């Protein structure tokens, strides 16, 4: 969970944030912080960054497995 400021900075929270009196209230490393809602460009719930080398290796292995399977049953 986190937010992106209007300046492009990304802030990740420890736990879900709340909106109180026009401010986003959140915790980072246990410390309570807040930001004016006008300074927030986007809120995000979850993000997962892909590891490009692992993704390429997994994709290649998957294609190879399908090719082997189809060739073993006589479909080419």
PyMOL Python script that loads the backbone (N, CA, C, O; Angstrom):
from pymol import cmd

cmd.read_pdbstr("""\
ATOM      1  N   UNK A   1       0.839  -1.162   0.000  1.00  0.00           N
ATOM      2  CA  UNK A   1       0.000   0.000   0.000  1.00  0.00           C
ATOM      3  C   UNK A   1       0.889   1.230   0.000  1.00  0.00           C
ATOM      4  O   UNK A   1       1.951   1.255   0.622  1.00  0.00           O
ATOM      5  N   UNK A   2       0.440   2.228  -0.696  1.00  0.00           N
ATOM      6  CA  UNK A   2       1.231   3.436  -0.733  1.00  0.00           C
ATOM      7  C   UNK A   2       0.569   4.514  -1.551  1.00  0.00           C
ATOM      8  O   UNK A   2      -0.600   4.412  -1.922  1.00  0.00           O
ATOM      9  N   UNK A   3       1.340   5.554  -1.828  1.00  0.00           N
ATOM     10  CA  UNK A   3       0.843   6.658  -2.626  1.00  0.00           C
ATOM     11  C   UNK A   3       1.958   7.229  -3.478  1.00  0.00           C
ATOM     12  O   UNK A   3       3.140   7.011  -3.212  1.00  0.00           O
ATOM     13  N   UNK A   4       1.562   7.965  -4.507  1.00  0.00           N
ATOM     14  CA  UNK A   4       2.508   8.694  -5.346  1.00  0.00           C
ATOM     15  C   UNK A   4       2.153  10.162  -5.204  1.00  0.00           C
ATOM     16  O   UNK A   4       1.002  10.552  -5.400  1.00  0.00           O
ATOM     17  N   UNK A   5       3.145  10.976  -4.862  1.00  0.00           N
ATOM     18  CA  UNK A   5       2.898  12.404  -4.699  1.00  0.00           C
ATOM     19  C   UNK A   5       2.788  13.073  -6.064  1.00  0.00           C
ATOM     20  O   UNK A   5       3.121  12.480  -7.090  1.00  0.00           O
ATOM     21  N   UNK A   6       2.318  14.311  -6.059  1.00  0.00           N
ATOM     22  CA  UNK A   6       2.205  15.060  -7.307  1.00  0.00           C
ATOM     23  C   UNK A   6       3.582  15.347  -7.900  1.00  0.00           C
ATOM     24  O   UNK A   6       3.685  15.703  -9.074  1.00  0.00           O
ATOM     25  N   UNK A   7       4.634  15.198  -7.107  1.00  0.00           N
ATOM     26  CA  UNK A   7       6.009  15.392  -7.588  1.00  0.00           C
ATOM     27  C   UNK A   7       6.628  14.091  -8.101  1.00  0.00           C
ATOM     28  O   UNK A   7       7.769  14.091  -8.562  1.00  0.00           O
ATOM     29  N   UNK A   8       5.870  12.963  -8.022  1.00  0.00           N
ATOM     30  CA  UNK A   8       6.350  11.689  -8.536  1.00  0.00           C
ATOM     31  C   UNK A   8       7.016  10.786  -7.520  1.00  0.00           C
ATOM     32  O   UNK A   8       7.425   9.680  -7.874  1.00  0.00           O
ATOM     33  N   UNK A   9       7.142  11.207  -6.276  1.00  0.00           N
ATOM     34  CA  UNK A   9       7.757  10.381  -5.232  1.00  0.00           C
ATOM     35  C   UNK A   9       6.766   9.308  -4.781  1.00  0.00           C
ATOM     36  O   UNK A   9       5.582   9.591  -4.600  1.00  0.00           O
ATOM     37  N   UNK A  10       7.248   8.079  -4.601  1.00  0.00           N
ATOM     38  CA  UNK A  10       6.390   7.000  -4.131  1.00  0.00           C
ATOM     39  C   UNK A  10       6.684   6.710  -2.667  1.00  0.00           C
ATOM     40  O   UNK A  10       7.840   6.585  -2.262  1.00  0.00           O
ATOM     41  N   UNK A  11       5.610   6.603  -1.876  1.00  0.00           N
ATOM     42  CA  UNK A  11       5.704   6.359  -0.442  1.00  0.00           C
ATOM     43  C   UNK A  11       4.945   5.070  -0.146  1.00  0.00           C
ATOM     44  O   UNK A  11       3.769   4.956  -0.491  1.00  0.00           O
ATOM     45  N   UNK A  12       5.601   4.094   0.492  1.00  0.00           N
ATOM     46  CA  UNK A  12       4.955   2.827   0.848  1.00  0.00           C
ATOM     47  C   UNK A  12       4.622   2.834   2.334  1.00  0.00           C
ATOM     48  O   UNK A  12       5.442   3.248   3.154  1.00  0.00           O
ATOM     49  N   UNK A  13       3.417   2.377   2.687  1.00  0.00           N
ATOM     50  CA  UNK A  13       2.951   2.366   4.074  1.00  0.00           C
ATOM     51  C   UNK A  13       3.222   1.013   4.722  1.00  0.00           C
ATOM     52  O   UNK A  13       3.399   0.002   4.042  1.00  0.00           O
ATOM     53  N   UNK A  14       3.249   1.021   6.065  1.00  0.00           N
ATOM     54  CA  UNK A  14       3.340  -0.218   6.831  1.00  0.00           C
ATOM     55  C   UNK A  14       1.986  -0.924   6.868  1.00  0.00           C
ATOM     56  O   UNK A  14       1.926  -2.153   6.892  1.00  0.00           O
ATOM     57  N   UNK A  15       0.913  -0.160   6.873  1.00  0.00           N
ATOM     58  CA  UNK A  15      -0.443  -0.676   7.013  1.00  0.00           C
ATOM     59  C   UNK A  15      -1.375   0.240   6.232  1.00  0.00           C
ATOM     60  O   UNK A  15      -0.933   1.287   5.759  1.00  0.00           O
ATOM     61  N   UNK A  16      -2.631  -0.112   6.081  1.00  0.00           N
ATOM     62  CA  UNK A  16      -3.548   0.754   5.330  1.00  0.00           C
ATOM     63  C   UNK A  16      -3.618   2.174   5.900  1.00  0.00           C
ATOM     64  O   UNK A  16      -3.552   2.382   7.112  1.00  0.00           O
ATOM     65  N   UNK A  17      -3.752   3.124   5.005  1.00  0.00           N
ATOM     66  CA  UNK A  17      -3.849   4.536   5.400  1.00  0.00           C
ATOM     67  C   UNK A  17      -5.309   4.902   5.593  1.00  0.00           C
ATOM     68  O   UNK A  17      -6.208   4.168   5.181  1.00  0.00           O
ATOM     69  N   UNK A  18      -5.532   6.035   6.220  1.00  0.00           N
ATOM     70  CA  UNK A  18      -6.878   6.580   6.361  1.00  0.00           C
ATOM     71  C   UNK A  18      -6.873   8.008   5.838  1.00  0.00           C
ATOM     72  O   UNK A  18      -5.820   8.631   5.708  1.00  0.00           O
ATOM     73  N   UNK A  19      -8.046   8.510   5.543  1.00  0.00           N
ATOM     74  CA  UNK A  19      -8.173   9.903   5.128  1.00  0.00           C
ATOM     75  C   UNK A  19      -8.960  10.609   6.212  1.00  0.00           C
ATOM     76  O   UNK A  19     -10.101  10.250   6.504  1.00  0.00           O
ATOM     77  N   UNK A  20      -8.340  11.616   6.804  1.00  0.00           N
ATOM     78  CA  UNK A  20      -8.937  12.357   7.910  1.00  0.00           C
ATOM     79  C   UNK A  20      -8.800  13.843   7.649  1.00  0.00           C
ATOM     80  O   UNK A  20      -7.688  14.355   7.519  1.00  0.00           O
ATOM     81  N   UNK A  21      -9.908  14.529   7.572  1.00  0.00           N
ATOM     82  CA  UNK A  21      -9.953  15.992   7.410  1.00  0.00           C
ATOM     83  C   UNK A  21      -9.083  16.467   6.247  1.00  0.00           C
ATOM     84  O   UNK A  21      -8.319  17.422   6.391  1.00  0.00           O
ATOM     85  N   UNK A  22      -9.197  15.804   5.098  1.00  0.00           N
ATOM     86  CA  UNK A  22      -8.465  16.228   3.912  1.00  0.00           C
ATOM     87  C   UNK A  22      -6.995  15.848   3.904  1.00  0.00           C
ATOM     88  O   UNK A  22      -6.226  16.372   3.097  1.00  0.00           O
ATOM     89  N   UNK A  23      -6.591  14.945   4.790  1.00  0.00           N
ATOM     90  CA  UNK A  23      -5.208  14.489   4.846  1.00  0.00           C
ATOM     91  C   UNK A  23      -5.167  12.974   4.778  1.00  0.00           C
ATOM     92  O   UNK A  23      -6.053  12.304   5.308  1.00  0.00           O
ATOM     93  N   UNK A  24      -4.141  12.428   4.128  1.00  0.00           N
ATOM     94  CA  UNK A  24      -3.895  10.992   4.135  1.00  0.00           C
ATOM     95  C   UNK A  24      -2.999  10.725   5.338  1.00  0.00           C
ATOM     96  O   UNK A  24      -1.912  11.292   5.450  1.00  0.00           O
ATOM     97  N   UNK A  25      -3.459   9.864   6.230  1.00  0.00           N
ATOM     98  CA  UNK A  25      -2.703   9.543   7.450  1.00  0.00           C
ATOM     99  C   UNK A  25      -2.215   8.100   7.329  1.00  0.00           C
ATOM    100  O   UNK A  25      -3.000   7.192   7.054  1.00  0.00           O
ATOM    101  N   UNK A  26      -0.914   7.899   7.537  1.00  0.00           N
ATOM    102  CA  UNK A  26      -0.307   6.582   7.348  1.00  0.00           C
ATOM    103  C   UNK A  26       0.850   6.405   8.305  1.00  0.00           C
ATOM    104  O   UNK A  26       1.245   7.344   8.996  1.00  0.00           O
ATOM    105  N   UNK A  27       1.394   5.197   8.347  1.00  0.00           N
ATOM    106  CA  UNK A  27       2.564   4.902   9.200  1.00  0.00           C
ATOM    107  C   UNK A  27       3.685   4.341   8.347  1.00  0.00           C
ATOM    108  O   UNK A  27       3.469   3.500   7.475  1.00  0.00           O
ATOM    109  N   UNK A  28       4.889   4.825   8.618  1.00  0.00           N
ATOM    110  CA  UNK A  28       6.109   4.300   8.012  1.00  0.00           C
ATOM    111  C   UNK A  28       7.060   3.976   9.148  1.00  0.00           C
ATOM    112  O   UNK A  28       7.413   4.844   9.947  1.00  0.00           O
ATOM    113  N   UNK A  29       7.472   2.714   9.211  1.00  0.00           N
ATOM    114  CA  UNK A  29       8.344   2.226  10.294  1.00  0.00           C
ATOM    115  C   UNK A  29       7.767   2.559  11.672  1.00  0.00           C
ATOM    116  O   UNK A  29       8.502   2.884  12.604  1.00  0.00           O
ATOM    117  N   UNK A  30       6.436   2.473  11.783  1.00  0.00           N
ATOM    118  CA  UNK A  30       5.771   2.706  13.056  1.00  0.00           C
ATOM    119  C   UNK A  30       5.505   4.158  13.382  1.00  0.00           C
ATOM    120  O   UNK A  30       4.808   4.444  14.356  1.00  0.00           O
ATOM    121  N   UNK A  31       6.037   5.088  12.601  1.00  0.00           N
ATOM    122  CA  UNK A  31       5.861   6.514  12.858  1.00  0.00           C
ATOM    123  C   UNK A  31       4.653   7.033  12.083  1.00  0.00           C
ATOM    124  O   UNK A  31       4.543   6.811  10.877  1.00  0.00           O
ATOM    125  N   UNK A  32       3.752   7.723  12.774  1.00  0.00           N
ATOM    126  CA  UNK A  32       2.550   8.274  12.149  1.00  0.00           C
ATOM    127  C   UNK A  32       2.923   9.517  11.349  1.00  0.00           C
ATOM    128  O   UNK A  32       3.575  10.429  11.856  1.00  0.00           O
ATOM    129  N   UNK A  33       2.493   9.531  10.085  1.00  0.00           N
ATOM    130  CA  UNK A  33       2.759  10.669   9.206  1.00  0.00           C
ATOM    131  C   UNK A  33       1.479  11.016   8.475  1.00  0.00           C
ATOM    132  O   UNK A  33       0.539  10.222   8.447  1.00  0.00           O
ATOM    133  N   UNK A  34       1.439  12.203   7.880  1.00  0.00           N
ATOM    134  CA  UNK A  34       0.272  12.578   7.101  1.00  0.00           C
ATOM    135  C   UNK A  34       0.695  13.505   5.971  1.00  0.00           C
ATOM    136  O   UNK A  34       1.774  14.096   5.989  1.00  0.00           O
ATOM    137  N   UNK A  35      -0.201  13.612   4.979  1.00  0.00           N
ATOM    138  CA  UNK A  35       0.072  14.447   3.815  1.00  0.00           C
ATOM    139  C   UNK A  35      -1.260  15.033   3.353  1.00  0.00           C
ATOM    140  O   UNK A  35      -2.290  14.360   3.395  1.00  0.00           O
ATOM    141  N   UNK A  36      -1.232  16.272   2.921  1.00  0.00           N
ATOM    142  CA  UNK A  36      -2.433  16.920   2.407  1.00  0.00           C
ATOM    143  C   UNK A  36      -2.887  16.183   1.160  1.00  0.00           C
ATOM    144  O   UNK A  36      -2.072  15.853   0.298  1.00  0.00           O
ATOM    145  N   UNK A  37      -4.177  15.923   1.060  1.00  0.00           N
ATOM    146  CA  UNK A  37      -4.738  15.154  -0.035  1.00  0.00           C
ATOM    147  C   UNK A  37      -4.444  15.799  -1.395  1.00  0.00           C
ATOM    148  O   UNK A  37      -4.320  15.089  -2.393  1.00  0.00           O
ATOM    149  N   UNK A  38      -4.330  17.115  -1.450  1.00  0.00           N
ATOM    150  CA  UNK A  38      -4.019  17.810  -2.710  1.00  0.00           C
ATOM    151  C   UNK A  38      -2.630  17.465  -3.230  1.00  0.00           C
ATOM    152  O   UNK A  38      -2.376  17.597  -4.427  1.00  0.00           O
ATOM    153  N   UNK A  39      -1.717  17.021  -2.348  1.00  0.00           N
ATOM    154  CA  UNK A  39      -0.354  16.659  -2.757  1.00  0.00           C
ATOM    155  C   UNK A  39      -0.246  15.210  -3.243  1.00  0.00           C
ATOM    156  O   UNK A  39       0.828  14.772  -3.655  1.00  0.00           O
ATOM    157  N   UNK A  40      -1.359  14.465  -3.195  1.00  0.00           N
ATOM    158  CA  UNK A  40      -1.355  13.054  -3.582  1.00  0.00           C
ATOM    159  C   UNK A  40      -1.867  12.918  -5.009  1.00  0.00           C
ATOM    160  O   UNK A  40      -2.962  13.377  -5.335  1.00  0.00           O
ATOM    161  N   UNK A  41      -1.059  12.282  -5.858  1.00  0.00           N
ATOM    162  CA  UNK A  41      -1.447  12.047  -7.251  1.00  0.00           C
ATOM    163  C   UNK A  41      -2.207  10.736  -7.394  1.00  0.00           C
ATOM    164  O   UNK A  41      -3.179  10.669  -8.146  1.00  0.00           O
ATOM    165  N   UNK A  42      -1.777   9.678  -6.676  1.00  0.00           N
ATOM    166  CA  UNK A  42      -2.428   8.370  -6.784  1.00  0.00           C
ATOM    167  C   UNK A  42      -2.202   7.566  -5.514  1.00  0.00           C
ATOM    168  O   UNK A  42      -1.159   7.673  -4.868  1.00  0.00           O
ATOM    169  N   UNK A  43      -3.195   6.761  -5.171  1.00  0.00           N
ATOM    170  CA  UNK A  43      -3.067   5.790  -4.091  1.00  0.00           C
ATOM    171  C   UNK A  43      -2.994   4.416  -4.731  1.00  0.00           C
ATOM    172  O   UNK A  43      -3.690   4.157  -5.714  1.00  0.00           O
ATOM    173  N   UNK A  44      -2.167   3.533  -4.195  1.00  0.00           N
ATOM    174  CA  UNK A  44      -2.125   2.179  -4.724  1.00  0.00           C
ATOM    175  C   UNK A  44      -2.194   1.177  -3.586  1.00  0.00           C
ATOM    176  O   UNK A  44      -1.649   1.389  -2.502  1.00  0.00           O
ATOM    177  N   UNK A  45      -2.881   0.077  -3.867  1.00  0.00           N
ATOM    178  CA  UNK A  45      -3.082  -0.957  -2.860  1.00  0.00           C
ATOM    179  C   UNK A  45      -1.931  -1.941  -2.863  1.00  0.00           C
ATOM    180  O   UNK A  45      -1.404  -2.295  -1.808  1.00  0.00           O
ATOM    181  N   UNK A  46      -1.554  -2.368  -4.013  1.00  0.00           N
ATOM    182  CA  UNK A  46      -0.460  -3.326  -4.090  1.00  0.00           C
ATOM    183  C   UNK A  46       0.271  -3.211  -5.403  1.00  0.00           C
ATOM    184  O   UNK A  46      -0.327  -2.931  -6.442  1.00  0.00           O
ATOM    185  N   UNK A  47       1.542  -3.425  -5.349  1.00  0.00           N
ATOM    186  CA  UNK A  47       2.372  -3.399  -6.546  1.00  0.00           C
ATOM    187  C   UNK A  47       3.330  -4.557  -6.467  1.00  0.00           C
ATOM    188  O   UNK A  47       3.841  -4.904  -5.403  1.00  0.00           O
ATOM    189  N   UNK A  48       3.554  -5.131  -7.593  1.00  0.00           N
ATOM    190  CA  UNK A  48       4.522  -6.213  -7.642  1.00  0.00           C
ATOM    191  C   UNK A  48       5.459  -5.915  -8.798  1.00  0.00           C
ATOM    192  O   UNK A  48       5.028  -5.780  -9.943  1.00  0.00           O
ATOM    193  N   UNK A  49       6.715  -5.817  -8.497  1.00  0.00           N
ATOM    194  CA  UNK A  49       7.705  -5.574  -9.536  1.00  0.00           C
ATOM    195  C   UNK A  49       8.221  -6.912 -10.041  1.00  0.00           C
ATOM    196  O   UNK A  49       8.557  -7.801  -9.259  1.00  0.00           O
ATOM    197  N   UNK A  50       8.279  -7.039 -11.344  1.00  0.00           N
ATOM    198  CA  UNK A  50       8.766  -8.272 -11.932  1.00  0.00           C
ATOM    199  C   UNK A  50      10.288  -8.259 -12.019  1.00  0.00           C
ATOM    200  O   UNK A  50      10.904  -7.235 -12.316  1.00  0.00           O
ATOM    201  N   UNK A  51      10.868  -9.402 -11.756  1.00  0.00           N
ATOM    202  CA  UNK A  51      12.292  -9.584 -11.923  1.00  0.00           C
ATOM    203  C   UNK A  51      12.482 -10.050 -13.367  1.00  0.00           C
ATOM    204  O   UNK A  51      12.167 -11.193 -13.698  1.00  0.00           O
ATOM    205  N   UNK A  52      12.991  -9.175 -14.220  1.00  0.00           N
ATOM    206  CA  UNK A  52      13.045  -9.454 -15.657  1.00  0.00           C
ATOM    207  C   UNK A  52      13.804 -10.739 -16.002  1.00  0.00           C
ATOM    208  O   UNK A  52      13.280 -11.540 -16.776  1.00  0.00           O
ATOM    209  N   UNK A  53      15.000 -10.980 -15.476  1.00  0.00           N
ATOM    210  CA  UNK A  53      15.700 -12.228 -15.821  1.00  0.00           C
ATOM    211  C   UNK A  53      14.919 -13.479 -15.424  1.00  0.00           C
ATOM    212  O   UNK A  53      14.862 -14.436 -16.197  1.00  0.00           O
ATOM    213  N   UNK A  54      14.317 -13.488 -14.233  1.00  0.00           N
ATOM    214  CA  UNK A  54      13.546 -14.655 -13.796  1.00  0.00           C
ATOM    215  C   UNK A  54      12.315 -14.846 -14.678  1.00  0.00           C
ATOM    216  O   UNK A  54      11.944 -15.977 -14.991  1.00  0.00           O
ATOM    217  N   UNK A  55      11.682 -13.745 -15.078  1.00  0.00           N
ATOM    218  CA  UNK A  55      10.501 -13.831 -15.928  1.00  0.00           C
ATOM    219  C   UNK A  55      10.856 -14.412 -17.291  1.00  0.00           C
ATOM    220  O   UNK A  55      10.117 -15.240 -17.823  1.00  0.00           O
ATOM    221  N   UNK A  56      11.980 -13.986 -17.859  1.00  0.00           N
ATOM    222  CA  UNK A  56      12.421 -14.499 -19.162  1.00  0.00           C
ATOM    223  C   UNK A  56      12.749 -15.993 -19.051  1.00  0.00           C
ATOM    224  O   UNK A  56      12.370 -16.775 -19.924  1.00  0.00           O
ATOM    225  N   UNK A  57      13.441 -16.386 -17.997  1.00  0.00           N
ATOM    226  CA  UNK A  57      13.792 -17.795 -17.806  1.00  0.00           C
ATOM    227  C   UNK A  57      12.525 -18.638 -17.635  1.00  0.00           C
ATOM    228  O   UNK A  57      12.407 -19.708 -18.232  1.00  0.00           O
ATOM    229  N   UNK A  58      11.591 -18.166 -16.833  1.00  0.00           N
ATOM    230  CA  UNK A  58      10.341 -18.898 -16.619  1.00  0.00           C
ATOM    231  C   UNK A  58       9.552 -19.017 -17.923  1.00  0.00           C
ATOM    232  O   UNK A  58       9.040 -20.089 -18.243  1.00  0.00           O
ATOM    233  N   UNK A  59       9.455 -17.931 -18.668  1.00  0.00           N
ATOM    234  CA  UNK A  59       8.737 -17.951 -19.948  1.00  0.00           C
ATOM    235  C   UNK A  59       9.366 -18.913 -20.934  1.00  0.00           C
ATOM    236  O   UNK A  59       8.664 -19.653 -21.622  1.00  0.00           O
ATOM    237  N   UNK A  60      10.688 -18.904 -21.005  1.00  0.00           N
ATOM    238  CA  UNK A  60      11.399 -19.819 -21.910  1.00  0.00           C
ATOM    239  C   UNK A  60      11.176 -21.268 -21.501  1.00  0.00           C
ATOM    240  O   UNK A  60      10.947 -22.125 -22.355  1.00  0.00           O
ATOM    241  N   UNK A  61      11.242 -21.549 -20.205  1.00  0.00           N
ATOM    242  CA  UNK A  61      11.012 -22.913 -19.717  1.00  0.00           C
ATOM    243  C   UNK A  61       9.579 -23.356 -20.005  1.00  0.00           C
ATOM    244  O   UNK A  61       9.348 -24.508 -20.371  1.00  0.00           O
ATOM    245  N   UNK A  62       8.624 -22.454 -19.843  1.00  0.00           N
ATOM    246  CA  UNK A  62       7.230 -22.786 -20.097  1.00  0.00           C
ATOM    247  C   UNK A  62       6.986 -23.101 -21.575  1.00  0.00           C
ATOM    248  O   UNK A  62       6.311 -24.076 -21.905  1.00  0.00           O
ATOM    249  N   UNK A  63       7.539 -22.274 -22.455  1.00  0.00           N
ATOM    250  CA  UNK A  63       7.411 -22.526 -23.895  1.00  0.00           C
ATOM    251  C   UNK A  63       8.083 -23.850 -24.255  1.00  0.00           C
ATOM    252  O   UNK A  63       7.536 -24.621 -25.043  1.00  0.00           O
ATOM    253  N   UNK A  64       9.249 -24.122 -23.697  1.00  0.00           N
ATOM    254  CA  UNK A  64       9.951 -25.376 -23.954  1.00  0.00           C
ATOM    255  C   UNK A  64       9.149 -26.580 -23.482  1.00  0.00           C
ATOM    256  O   UNK A  64       9.104 -27.606 -24.160  1.00  0.00           O
ATOM    257  N   UNK A  65       8.517 -26.454 -22.319  1.00  0.00           N
ATOM    258  CA  UNK A  65       7.714 -27.557 -21.790  1.00  0.00           C
ATOM    259  C   UNK A  65       6.515 -27.834 -22.689  1.00  0.00           C
ATOM    260  O   UNK A  65       6.198 -28.992 -22.960  1.00  0.00           O
ATOM    261  N   UNK A  66       5.848 -26.784 -23.153  1.00  0.00           N
ATOM    262  CA  UNK A  66       4.721 -26.968 -24.062  1.00  0.00           C
ATOM    263  C   UNK A  66       5.180 -27.575 -25.387  1.00  0.00           C
ATOM    264  O   UNK A  66       4.518 -28.460 -25.929  1.00  0.00           O
ATOM    265  N   UNK A  67       6.309 -27.103 -25.907  1.00  0.00           N
ATOM    266  CA  UNK A  67       6.822 -27.652 -27.172  1.00  0.00           C
ATOM    267  C   UNK A  67       7.148 -29.135 -27.014  1.00  0.00           C
ATOM    268  O   UNK A  67       6.814 -29.938 -27.886  1.00  0.00           O
ATOM    269  N   UNK A  68       7.792 -29.503 -25.916  1.00  0.00           N
ATOM    270  CA  UNK A  68       8.117 -30.907 -25.662  1.00  0.00           C
ATOM    271  C   UNK A  68       6.829 -31.746 -25.549  1.00  0.00           C
ATOM    272  O   UNK A  68       6.734 -32.827 -26.130  1.00  0.00           O
ATOM    273  N   UNK A  69       5.844 -31.234 -24.798  1.00  0.00           N
ATOM    274  CA  UNK A  69       4.596 -31.961 -24.612  1.00  0.00           C
ATOM    275  C   UNK A  69       3.891 -32.204 -25.941  1.00  0.00           C
ATOM    276  O   UNK A  69       3.501 -33.332 -26.243  1.00  0.00           O
ATOM    277  N   UNK A  70       3.729 -31.162 -26.726  1.00  0.00           N
ATOM    278  CA  UNK A  70       3.035 -31.315 -28.003  1.00  0.00           C
ATOM    279  C   UNK A  70       3.806 -32.190 -28.990  1.00  0.00           C
ATOM    280  O   UNK A  70       3.203 -32.934 -29.763  1.00  0.00           O
ATOM    281  N   UNK A  71       5.125 -32.105 -28.966  1.00  0.00           N
ATOM    282  CA  UNK A  71       5.897 -32.984 -29.867  1.00  0.00           C
ATOM    283  C   UNK A  71       5.829 -34.440 -29.398  1.00  0.00           C
ATOM    284  O   UNK A  71       5.889 -35.357 -30.217  1.00  0.00           O
ATOM    285  N   UNK A  72       5.704 -34.656 -28.090  1.00  0.00           N
ATOM    286  CA  UNK A  72       5.648 -36.036 -27.575  1.00  0.00           C
ATOM    287  C   UNK A  72       4.311 -36.706 -27.897  1.00  0.00           C
ATOM    288  O   UNK A  72       4.241 -37.933 -27.957  1.00  0.00           O
ATOM    289  N   UNK A  73       3.255 -35.923 -28.102  1.00  0.00           N
ATOM    290  CA  UNK A  73       1.968 -36.534 -28.456  1.00  0.00           C
ATOM    291  C   UNK A  73       1.715 -36.472 -29.969  1.00  0.00           C
ATOM    292  O   UNK A  73       0.639 -36.837 -30.444  1.00  0.00           O
ATOM    293  N   UNK A  74       2.708 -36.011 -30.703  1.00  0.00           N
ATOM    294  CA  UNK A  74       2.623 -36.049 -32.157  1.00  0.00           C
ATOM    295  C   UNK A  74       2.039 -34.826 -32.813  1.00  0.00           C
ATOM    296  O   UNK A  74       1.718 -34.866 -34.000  1.00  0.00           O
ATOM    297  N   UNK A  75       1.889 -33.730 -32.078  1.00  0.00           N
ATOM    298  CA  UNK A  75       1.389 -32.481 -32.675  1.00  0.00           C
ATOM    299  C   UNK A  75       2.581 -31.571 -32.917  1.00  0.00           C
ATOM    300  O   UNK A  75       3.342 -31.269 -31.998  1.00  0.00           O
ATOM    301  N   UNK A  76       2.735 -31.141 -34.152  1.00  0.00           N
ATOM    302  CA  UNK A  76       3.878 -30.265 -34.437  1.00  0.00           C
ATOM    303  C   UNK A  76       3.460 -29.006 -35.134  1.00  0.00           C
ATOM    304  O   UNK A  76       4.303 -28.164 -35.445  1.00  0.00           O
TER     305      UNK A  76
END
""", "prot")
cmd.dss("prot")
cmd.show_as("cartoon", "prot")
cmd.util.cbc("prot")
cmd.orient("prot")
